Amino acid sequence: MVRRVVGARVANHAAADDLVQETLVRVLAASGRLKPGMLEPYAVVTARNLVASMWKEQDRHRRNQHRVVDFRPPAAPDEELLQREEQSAVTQALARLSEPERHTLLAHEVAGQDTRSLA
């Protein structure tokens, strides 16, 4: 019966199955609070409400979809490769420097010390 109610309103079988399962979970959770003979009407109303909630969520998603667009230019495919090569070259160049030269260069470029204080 719940499947018929949901199936009449939802064409997507996977979504309908999810709604039927959610309806049954909610009906079972509320079964202790329901008066005798009210289980079926409660299940129908719960199914309708879940379908309506799904439609509202889909509509909200559709209305807000334009806000998800990323306007940044796409990264070039070789950009990551160039960054790795540049990092490797800098690492190799730093390794060839003497300890005092490396310390001075890092103090200036990384720590931001001015060249006058390093001289």
Buried (B, 14 or more C-beta within 10 A) or exposed (E): EBBEBBBEBBEEEEBBBBBBEBBBEBBEEBEEEBEEEEBEEBBBBBBBEBBEEBEEEEEEEEEEEEEEEEEEEEEEEEEEEEEEEEEEEEEEEEEEEEEEEBEBBEBBEEEEEEEEEEE
